[in-house]
């Protein structure tokens, strides 16, 4: 990938800042929305190198070049454990502390945010954990002081050389409950429509060869999601996945057989009883390499589930697709499959130009666990960087570690979605589309992101008991974010952000809500390990339903973050 020319400072050596270093802050805002970034003053939070040393440089983003970061990441396999504590203070002066439509009241919101990052890289263990505790204090208004937790953790253990591995992860974040309830671009406001949700997952797997003629893979996934709300079910998922693949006597033709069996349990909520869903799938696949860079694929199989009835229902499946990679910069793939709910698909188009990049994804599949805890769908910040860095950090574990370190040091949750999704008590069929464009230079960057999601419940809750979201039929969410970033000096950066999200229901008396957000900010390095930021924001929330509480808010946000 071509690099921007120029000089920057790193660990005692000259570097060539690339487009990622020039656009990290912009992408954070555009991909996850302003809600995630602004409260922490994360425009220029220092990023630690793999050696644990703080990297001085441009204020808006980590200055470490990708090539240098990749080399350091590769070389850090045996460096052991690194622990980096931090603390941040944010003061928000707002003219509507209660987010009221009729009785606006000014006030000051203070946030004290201690956190810690633990990074382990040994011969067998690669692990990352970032935890932050946010204490939120209100000078006035109807809000009571509150405490919020934020956790992002991921790890891989090689238990037996080249055969048995164990993946594990944990996440805690604030999530929207009702798509049509009051929402805000900031987590500091108590809208009555958010909850602290946590999920934990454990996934052991084995892989190897059968007689040198075929490869095998077997994985077990176990996860638990606690909604943190008395109105939303907790979700327990247990899943087996397996695959055998090999070649034929025809050089360009290979085959695979895969299967899965999973059980998903939704806990009892009020009068809504406990619900169990079972899903079993078996598929055979053929892949034919028509050209070195072009491959055709086809599948046929069988699936059985009880998503739409009390008893399991079975039917056949079939599909076809292609993969085209004409260059390392260009990728196009698509797979369409006839399923019990209709036609599912997975489409990807991406290309990197010398000074820009474009990426489009379109997926349709069954969603069991809330979108906030999956890397499919609308696309997360993690997804964006993981894909962009693929050609420069080929090893997925090393790439994962670097991306998570980058995002968490910036105070951005890897699992944050482009659209604030909502929680639900049952499986859904979801179609998610996302288009992202990035234009980058040595001092200026522009990023555009557009996303759209359609969610339709697979089943109707017993006795009609569920939230308004589940009774709204198909829920459509669409949003966009545009951001401009300008590096004023090596220590100071300017950012402009605009975003809008609209939620609609398919009810006869259609419900819709709109959240609009604008922010301008400046950030600068105050010391070797201290960063300061000053932002001004405006947000507007409105809706068509009589129960919707619209509001407008103006605020000034000042923050200081110190990394020890």
C-alpha positions as CSV (number, residue, x, y, z in Angstrom):
1,X,0.0,0.0,0.0
2,X,1.4,3.4,-0.9
3,X,2.3,5.6,2.0
4,X,2.0,9.3,2.3
5,X,5.3,11.0,2.3
6,X,6.4,13.1,5.2
7,X,8.2,12.8,8.5
8,X,7.0,12.1,12.0
9,X,8.5,11.1,15.3
10,X,8.4,7.7,16.8
11,X,10.6,5.8,19.2
12,X,13.7,7.7,18.3
13,X,13.4,7.1,14.6
14,X,11.9,8.8,11.6
15,X,8.6,7.3,10.3
16,X,6.4,7.8,7.3
17,X,2.9,8.4,8.6
18,X,0.4,6.6,6.4
19,X,-3.2,7.2,5.8
20,X,-4.3,5.2,8.8
21,X,-2.4,7.4,11.1
22,X,-3.9,10.5,9.4
23,X,-7.4,9.2,9.7
24,X,-7.8,7.2,12.8
25,X,-9.7,9.9,14.7
26,X,-11.9,10.5,11.7
27,X,-12.8,6.9,11.2
28,X,-13.6,6.5,14.9
29,X,-16.2,9.2,14.7
30,X,-17.7,8.2,11.4
31,X,-17.9,4.5,12.0
32,X,-19.1,4.4,15.6
33,X,-20.8,7.8,15.7
34,X,-19.9,10.7,18.0
35,X,-21.4,9.1,21.0
36,X,-18.5,6.8,21.5
37,X,-15.6,9.2,21.1
38,X,-16.5,12.6,22.4
39,X,-17.0,11.8,26.0
40,X,-13.5,10.5,26.6
41,X,-11.6,13.2,24.7
42,X,-10.3,10.4,22.5
43,X,-9.3,12.6,19.6
44,X,-5.7,12.3,20.5
45,X,-5.3,9.8,23.3
46,X,-1.7,8.6,23.2
47,X,-1.2,5.2,21.7
48,X,1.3,2.9,23.2
49,X,3.8,1.1,21.0
50,X,4.2,-2.6,21.4
51,X,7.2,-1.9,23.7
52,X,4.8,0.0,26.0
53,X,6.5,3.3,25.3
54,X,4.3,6.3,24.5
55,X,4.6,7.6,21.0
56,X,4.7,11.4,20.6
57,X,3.3,12.9,17.4
58,X,0.3,14.4,15.8
59,X,-2.4,15.2,18.2
60,X,-5.4,13.8,16.3
61,X,-4.2,10.3,15.9
62,X,-1.5,7.8,16.9
63,X,1.6,8.7,14.9
64,X,3.1,5.3,14.6
65,X,3.2,4.2,11.0
66,X,1.5,1.0,10.0
67,X,4.6,-0.7,8.6
68,X,6.5,0.1,11.8
69,X,3.5,-1.0,13.9
70,X,3.2,-4.2,12.0
71,X,6.9,-5.0,12.4
72,X,6.8,-4.2,16.1
73,X,3.6,-6.2,16.5
74,X,5.3,-9.2,14.8
75,X,8.4,-8.9,17.0
76,X,6.4,-8.6,20.2
77,X,5.3,-12.2,20.4
78,X,7.6,-13.1,23.3
79,X,7.6,-9.8,25.2
80,X,5.3,-11.0,28.0
81,X,2.8,-8.9,29.9
82,X,2.2,-5.1,29.7
83,X,-0.1,-3.2,32.1
84,X,-0.9,0.4,31.4
85,X,-3.2,2.3,33.8
86,X,-4.9,5.7,32.8
87,X,-7.3,8.2,34.2
88,X,-9.5,10.8,32.4
89,X,-11.6,13.8,33.5
90,X,-14.3,15.2,31.4
91,X,-16.5,18.3,32.1
92,X,-19.7,18.8,30.1
93,X,-21.5,22.1,30.3
94,X,-25.0,21.6,28.8
95,X,-28.1,23.8,28.3
96,X,-30.5,20.8,28.7
97,X,-29.2,18.4,31.4
98,X,-32.6,16.6,31.5
99,X,-33.0,16.4,27.7
100,X,-36.4,18.0,28.2
101,X,-38.6,19.3,25.4
102,X,-40.3,22.0,27.5
103,X,-38.3,22.7,30.6
104,X,-34.6,23.1,29.6
105,X,-32.2,23.4,32.5
106,X,-28.5,24.1,32.3
107,X,-26.0,22.1,34.3
108,X,-22.5,20.6,34.6
109,X,-21.8,16.9,34.2
110,X,-18.5,15.6,35.5
111,X,-16.9,12.3,34.5
112,X,-14.0,10.6,36.3
113,X,-12.8,7.6,34.3
114,X,-10.0,5.4,35.6
115,X,-9.0,2.6,33.3
116,X,-6.5,-0.1,32.7
117,X,-5.1,-2.0,29.7
118,X,-3.5,-5.4,30.0
119,X,-1.7,-6.8,27.0
120,X,-0.2,-10.4,27.1
121,X,1.9,-11.7,24.3
122,X,3.7,-15.0,25.0
123,X,4.6,-18.0,23.0
124,X,1.2,-19.6,23.7
125,X,-1.1,-16.7,24.9
126,X,-2.1,-13.6,23.1
127,X,-4.6,-11.6,25.1
128,X,-5.9,-8.1,25.3
129,X,-8.1,-6.6,28.1
130,X,-9.2,-3.0,28.5
131,X,-11.5,-1.9,31.3
132,X,-12.8,1.5,32.2
133,X,-15.0,2.6,35.1
134,X,-16.9,5.9,34.5
135,X,-18.2,7.8,37.5
136,X,-20.8,10.4,36.3
137,X,-21.8,13.3,38.6
138,X,-24.6,15.9,37.9
139,X,-24.6,19.4,39.4
140,X,-28.4,19.7,39.0
141,X,-31.3,18.2,37.2
142,X,-33.4,15.1,37.7
143,X,-30.5,12.6,37.0
144,X,-28.9,10.8,39.9
145,X,-25.2,10.1,39.9
146,X,-24.3,6.9,38.2
147,X,-21.5,4.5,37.5
148,X,-20.9,2.8,34.2
149,X,-18.4,0.0,33.2
150,X,-16.8,-0.5,29.8
151,X,-14.9,-3.7,29.0
152,X,-13.3,-5.1,25.8
153,X,-11.3,-8.3,26.1
154,X,-10.1,-10.9,23.7
155,X,-7.6,-13.7,23.9
156,X,-6.3,-16.8,22.1
157,X,-4.5,-19.7,23.9
158,X,-2.6,-22.3,22.0
159,X,-3.2,-25.2,24.5
160,X,-1.6,-27.9,22.3
161,X,0.9,-27.1,19.6
162,X,-0.8,-26.5,16.2
163,X,-3.9,-28.5,17.3
164,X,-6.0,-27.2,20.3
165,X,-6.7,-23.5,20.7
166,X,-9.1,-21.6,23.0
167,X,-10.6,-18.2,22.1
168,X,-12.2,-16.1,24.8
169,X,-13.8,-12.6,24.9
170,X,-15.8,-10.2,27.1
171,X,-17.6,-7.0,26.5
172,X,-19.5,-4.5,28.6
173,X,-21.2,-1.5,27.1
174,X,-24.3,0.8,27.2
175,X,-27.0,-0.2,24.8
176,X,-30.3,1.2,23.5
177,X,-33.3,-0.8,24.7
178,X,-36.1,0.5,22.4
179,X,-35.5,1.7,18.9
180,X,-38.2,4.3,19.3
181,X,-37.5,5.5,22.8
182,X,-35.5,8.6,23.6
183,X,-31.8,8.5,22.5
184,X,-28.7,10.6,22.9
185,X,-25.3,10.7,21.2
186,X,-23.8,10.6,24.7
187,X,-23.9,7.9,27.4
188,X,-23.8,10.4,30.2
189,X,-27.6,11.2,30.0
190,X,-30.1,9.0,31.7
191,X,-32.8,8.7,29.0
192,X,-34.5,5.7,30.6
193,X,-33.9,3.9,27.4
194,X,-30.4,2.4,27.9
195,X,-29.0,-0.5,29.9
196,X,-25.6,-1.8,30.7
197,X,-25.2,-5.0,28.7
198,X,-22.4,-7.6,29.0
199,X,-21.5,-10.7,27.1
200,X,-18.8,-13.3,27.7
201,X,-17.7,-16.1,25.2
202,X,-15.5,-19.1,25.3
203,X,-14.6,-21.0,22.2
204,X,-12.2,-24.0,22.1
205,X,-11.4,-25.5,18.7
206,X,-9.1,-28.0,17.0
207,X,-7.7,-28.1,13.5
208,X,-5.4,-30.5,11.6
209,X,-5.1,-32.9,8.7
210,X,-6.6,-36.3,7.9
211,X,-3.9,-38.4,6.2
212,X,-2.5,-35.4,4.4
213,X,-5.5,-35.4,2.0
214,X,-8.0,-33.3,3.9
215,X,-8.2,-30.6,6.5
216,X,-10.5,-30.7,9.5
217,X,-11.8,-28.1,11.9
218,X,-14.1,-28.4,14.9
219,X,-15.2,-25.6,17.2
220,X,-17.5,-25.2,20.2
221,X,-18.9,-21.8,21.0
222,X,-20.5,-20.9,24.3
223,X,-21.7,-17.3,25.1
224,X,-23.8,-15.6,27.7
225,X,-25.3,-12.1,27.2
226,X,-26.8,-10.3,30.2
227,X,-29.1,-7.5,29.0
228,X,-29.0,-5.7,32.4
229,X,-32.7,-4.9,31.9
230,X,-35.8,-6.5,33.4
231,X,-37.6,-6.0,30.1
232,X,-35.1,-7.8,27.9
233,X,-34.1,-11.5,28.0
234,X,-30.7,-12.7,28.9
235,X,-29.3,-15.0,26.1
236,X,-27.3,-18.2,26.4
237,X,-25.9,-19.7,23.2
238,X,-24.3,-23.1,22.7
239,X,-23.0,-24.1,19.3
240,X,-20.9,-26.8,17.6
241,X,-19.2,-26.0,14.2
242,X,-17.3,-28.5,12.1
243,X,-15.8,-28.7,8.6
244,X,-13.8,-31.1,6.5
245,X,-12.3,-29.9,3.2
246,X,-10.0,-31.4,0.6
247,X,-9.0,-31.5,-3.0
248,X,-10.1,-33.7,-5.9
249,X,-8.1,-35.3,-8.8
250,X,-9.1,-32.2,-10.8
251,X,-6.6,-29.5,-9.9
252,X,-8.9,-26.6,-9.8
253,X,-11.8,-28.3,-8.0
254,X,-12.0,-28.8,-4.2
255,X,-14.8,-29.7,-1.8
256,X,-15.9,-29.1,1.7
257,X,-18.6,-30.5,4.1
258,X,-19.6,-28.4,7.1
259,X,-22.2,-28.6,9.8
260,X,-23.4,-26.8,12.8
261,X,-25.8,-27.4,15.7
262,X,-26.8,-24.7,18.1
263,X,-29.2,-24.0,21.0
264,X,-30.2,-20.4,21.9
265,X,-32.0,-19.8,25.2
266,X,-33.9,-16.5,25.9
267,X,-34.6,-16.2,29.7
268,X,-38.0,-15.5,31.2
269,X,-39.0,-11.8,31.3
270,X,-42.1,-10.9,33.2
271,X,-45.0,-12.8,31.7
272,X,-42.9,-13.8,28.7
273,X,-41.9,-17.4,29.2
274,X,-38.4,-18.8,28.7
275,X,-37.8,-19.7,25.0
276,X,-35.4,-22.3,23.5
277,X,-34.5,-22.3,19.8
278,X,-32.6,-25.2,18.1
279,X,-30.9,-25.0,14.7
280,X,-29.1,-27.7,12.8
281,X,-27.4,-27.3,9.4
282,X,-25.4,-29.6,7.1
283,X,-23.9,-28.4,3.8
284,X,-21.7,-29.7,1.0
285,X,-19.7,-27.2,-1.0
286,X,-17.8,-27.3,-4.3
287,X,-15.3,-24.6,-5.3
288,X,-13.9,-24.3,-8.8
289,X,-11.0,-22.0,-9.6
290,X,-11.9,-20.7,-13.1
291,X,-8.9,-18.4,-13.1
292,X,-6.1,-17.8,-10.5
293,X,-8.0,-14.8,-9.3
294,X,-11.6,-16.0,-9.8
295,X,-13.4,-18.8,-8.1
296,X,-17.0,-20.1,-8.4
297,X,-18.8,-22.0,-5.6
298,X,-22.0,-23.9,-5.1
299,X,-23.6,-25.5,-2.1
300,X,-26.4,-27.9,-1.2
301,X,-27.7,-29.0,2.2
302,X,-30.3,-29.3,4.8
303,X,-31.4,-27.4,7.9
304,X,-33.9,-27.9,10.7
305,X,-35.0,-25.4,13.3
306,X,-38.0,-24.3,15.5
307,X,-37.8,-20.5,14.9
308,X,-41.3,-20.3,13.4
309,X,-43.0,-23.2,15.2
310,X,-42.9,-25.2,18.4
311,X,-41.6,-28.3,16.6
312,X,-38.5,-28.4,14.4
313,X,-39.2,-27.9,10.7
314,X,-36.8,-29.1,8.0
315,X,-36.0,-28.2,4.5
316,X,-33.3,-28.2,1.9
317,X,-30.9,-25.4,1.2
318,X,-28.9,-24.5,-1.9
319,X,-26.7,-21.6,-3.0
320,X,-24.0,-20.3,-5.3
321,X,-21.4,-17.6,-5.2
322,X,-18.1,-16.2,-6.4
323,X,-14.8,-14.8,-5.2
324,X,-12.8,-12.4,-7.3
325,X,-9.5,-10.9,-6.2
326,X,-7.8,-9.3,-9.3
327,X,-5.2,-7.5,-7.1
328,X,-4.3,-7.3,-3.5
329,X,-6.1,-3.9,-3.4
330,X,-9.4,-5.2,-4.9
331,X,-11.8,-7.7,-3.6
332,X,-15.3,-8.7,-4.8
333,X,-17.3,-11.7,-3.4
334,X,-20.9,-12.8,-3.1
335,X,-22.8,-15.8,-2.0
336,X,-26.6,-16.3,-2.2
337,X,-28.3,-19.2,-0.5
338,X,-32.0,-20.3,-0.4
339,X,-32.9,-20.7,3.3
340,X,-36.1,-21.3,5.3
341,X,-36.7,-17.5,5.6
342,X,-36.1,-16.8,1.9
343,X,-32.8,-15.9,0.2
344,X,-29.9,-15.0,2.4
345,X,-26.7,-13.4,1.1
346,X,-23.3,-12.0,1.9
347,X,-21.8,-9.5,-0.6
348,X,-18.5,-7.6,-0.3
349,X,-16.9,-5.0,-2.6
350,X,-13.7,-3.2,-1.7
351,X,-10.9,-1.3,-3.3
352,X,-8.0,0.8,-2.2
353,X,-6.7,3.7,-4.3
354,X,-3.4,5.5,-3.6
355,X,-5.2,8.1,-1.5
356,X,-8.6,6.7,-0.9
357,X,-10.5,3.6,-0.1
358,X,-14.1,2.3,-0.7
359,X,-15.9,-0.6,0.9
360,X,-19.5,-1.9,0.6
361,X,-21.1,-4.8,2.4
362,X,-24.5,-6.3,2.2
363,X,-25.6,-9.3,4.4
364,X,-28.9,-11.0,5.2
365,X,-29.1,-13.8,7.8
366,X,-30.7,-14.8,11.1
367,X,-29.7,-12.7,14.1
368,X,-29.8,-14.4,17.5
369,X,-27.5,-12.4,19.7
370,X,-27.8,-8.6,19.8
371,X,-25.9,-6.9,17.0
372,X,-23.7,-5.1,19.5
373,X,-21.9,-8.3,20.2
374,X,-21.3,-9.7,16.7
375,X,-18.8,-8.7,14.0
376,X,-21.4,-9.1,11.3
377,X,-24.1,-6.8,10.1
378,X,-23.6,-3.1,9.9
379,X,-19.9,-3.3,10.5
380,X,-18.0,-2.2,13.5
381,X,-14.9,-0.1,14.0
382,X,-13.0,-3.3,14.5
383,X,-14.2,-4.7,11.2
384,X,-13.1,-1.6,9.3
385,X,-9.6,-1.6,10.6
386,X,-9.3,-5.4,10.5
387,X,-10.0,-5.4,6.8
388,X,-7.9,-2.3,6.0
389,X,-4.8,-3.7,7.7
390,X,-5.1,-7.2,6.1
391,X,-2.4,-6.7,3.5
392,X,0.1,-5.2,5.9
393,X,-0.4,-7.4,9.0
394,X,-1.4,-10.8,7.4
395,X,-1.4,-12.8,10.6
396,X,-4.9,-12.5,12.0
397,X,-3.9,-12.8,15.6
398,X,-1.2,-10.1,15.4
399,X,-3.6,-8.0,13.4
400,X,-6.4,-8.4,16.0
401,X,-4.0,-7.4,18.8
402,X,-2.9,-4.3,17.0
403,X,-6.4,-3.2,16.0
404,X,-7.8,-3.7,19.5
405,X,-4.8,-1.9,21.0
406,X,-5.3,1.0,18.6
407,X,-9.0,1.3,19.3
408,X,-9.0,0.9,23.0
409,X,-6.2,3.3,23.5
410,X,-8.4,5.8,21.6
411,X,-11.3,5.0,24.0
412,X,-13.4,3.4,21.2
413,X,-15.3,0.2,21.7
414,X,-14.3,-2.3,19.0
415,X,-17.9,-3.7,18.9
416,X,-19.6,-0.2,18.5
417,X,-22.0,-0.2,15.5
418,X,-22.5,2.4,12.8
419,X,-26.1,2.5,13.9
420,X,-27.3,2.3,17.5
421,X,-29.1,-1.0,17.4
422,X,-31.6,-2.1,19.9
423,X,-32.2,-5.2,22.1
424,X,-34.9,-7.7,21.4
425,X,-36.4,-10.8,23.0
426,X,-36.4,-13.1,20.0
427,X,-34.6,-14.1,16.8
428,X,-34.8,-11.8,13.8
429,X,-34.0,-11.9,10.1
430,X,-31.7,-8.9,9.4
431,X,-30.4,-7.3,6.3
432,X,-27.5,-4.9,6.8
433,X,-25.9,-2.7,4.3
434,X,-22.9,-0.4,4.7
435,X,-20.9,1.9,2.4
436,X,-17.8,3.6,3.6
437,X,-15.4,6.0,1.7
438,X,-12.2,7.4,3.0
439,X,-10.1,10.1,1.4
440,X,-6.8,10.8,3.2
441,X,-3.7,13.0,2.9
442,X,-0.8,14.1,5.1
443,X,-2.9,16.8,6.9
444,X,-6.5,16.5,5.8
445,X,-8.9,13.6,5.8
446,X,-12.6,13.1,4.9
447,X,-14.6,10.1,5.7
448,X,-18.2,9.2,4.8
449,X,-20.2,6.3,6.1
450,X,-23.8,5.3,5.2
451,X,-25.6,2.3,6.8
452,X,-29.0,0.7,6.6
453,X,-30.5,-2.2,8.5
454,X,-33.9,-4.0,8.2
455,X,-34.9,-6.3,11.1
456,X,-38.0,-8.5,11.1
457,X,-38.9,-10.9,14.0
458,X,-39.0,-14.5,13.0
459,X,-41.6,-15.4,15.6
460,X,-44.4,-13.6,17.4
461,X,-44.0,-13.6,21.2
462,X,-46.4,-15.8,23.1
463,X,-49.6,-14.0,24.1
464,X,-48.3,-11.0,22.2
465,X,-45.9,-10.1,25.0
466,X,-42.8,-8.2,24.0
467,X,-41.5,-4.7,23.7
468,X,-42.9,-2.2,21.2
469,X,-39.9,-2.9,19.0
470,X,-40.8,-6.5,18.6
471,X,-44.4,-5.6,17.8
472,X,-43.4,-3.0,15.2
473,X,-43.0,-5.6,12.5
474,X,-40.0,-4.7,10.3
475,X,-37.8,-2.0,11.8
476,X,-35.6,0.0,9.4
477,X,-32.6,1.9,10.7
478,X,-30.6,4.1,8.4
479,X,-27.9,6.6,9.2
480,X,-24.9,8.5,7.9
481,X,-21.8,10.2,9.2
482,X,-19.5,12.7,7.6
483,X,-16.2,13.8,9.1
484,X,-13.4,16.2,8.2
485,X,-10.1,16.2,10.0
486,X,-7.3,18.7,9.7
487,X,-3.9,18.5,11.5
488,X,-3.0,22.0,12.5
489,X,0.4,21.1,13.9
490,X,2.2,18.0,15.1
491,X,0.5,18.5,18.4
492,X,-2.9,19.9,17.6
493,X,-5.7,18.7,15.4
494,X,-9.2,20.0,14.4
495,X,-12.2,17.8,13.7
496,X,-15.7,18.4,12.3
497,X,-18.4,15.8,12.5
498,X,-22.0,15.5,11.3
499,X,-24.2,12.4,11.7
500,X,-27.9,11.5,11.4
501,X,-29.9,8.3,12.3
502,X,-33.5,7.6,11.5
503,X,-35.5,4.6,12.8
504,X,-38.9,3.6,11.2
505,X,-41.4,0.8,11.9
506,X,-43.7,-1.0,9.5
507,X,-46.8,-0.5,11.6
508,X,-50.0,0.9,10.1
509,X,-49.6,3.9,12.4
510,X,-45.9,4.2,11.6
511,X,-43.5,5.2,14.3
512,X,-40.3,7.0,13.5
513,X,-37.5,8.8,15.4
514,X,-34.5,10.9,14.2
515,X,-31.3,11.8,16.0
516,X,-29.1,14.5,14.5
517,X,-25.7,15.4,15.7
518,X,-23.0,18.0,15.0
519,X,-19.7,18.5,16.7
520,X,-16.5,20.6,16.2
521,X,-13.5,20.0,18.3
522,X,-9.8,20.8,18.8
523,X,-7.4,18.6,20.7
524,X,-3.7,18.9,21.7
525,X,-1.0,17.2,23.5
526,X,-0.4,18.9,26.9
527,X,2.5,16.7,27.9
528,X,4.4,13.5,27.2
529,X,1.5,11.4,28.6
530,X,-1.3,14.0,28.8
531,X,-3.9,15.0,26.2
532,X,-6.5,17.7,26.3
533,X,-9.5,18.3,24.1
534,X,-12.3,20.9,23.8
535,X,-15.5,20.2,21.8
536,X,-18.8,21.9,21.1
537,X,-21.8,19.8,20.1
538,X,-25.4,20.1,19.1
539,X,-27.9,17.3,19.1
540,X,-31.6,17.1,18.1
541,X,-34.0,14.2,18.8
542,X,-37.5,14.0,17.4
543,X,-40.2,11.5,16.6
544,X,-43.8,11.0,15.3
545,X,-45.2,9.1,18.2
546,X,-47.1,11.0,21.0
547,X,-44.9,9.2,23.6
548,X,-41.7,10.4,22.0
549,X,-39.9,13.1,24.1
550,X,-38.1,15.4,21.6
551,X,-35.3,17.7,22.6
552,X,-32.5,19.9,21.5
553,X,-29.2,20.3,23.3
554,X,-26.0,22.4,23.1
555,X,-22.9,21.6,25.1
556,X,-19.3,22.4,25.6
557,X,-17.0,19.4,26.5
558,X,-13.5,19.7,28.0
559,X,-11.4,16.6,28.7
560,X,-8.0,15.7,30.0
561,X,-6.5,12.1,29.8
562,X,-3.3,10.9,31.4
563,X,-1.6,7.6,30.6
564,X,0.8,6.3,33.3
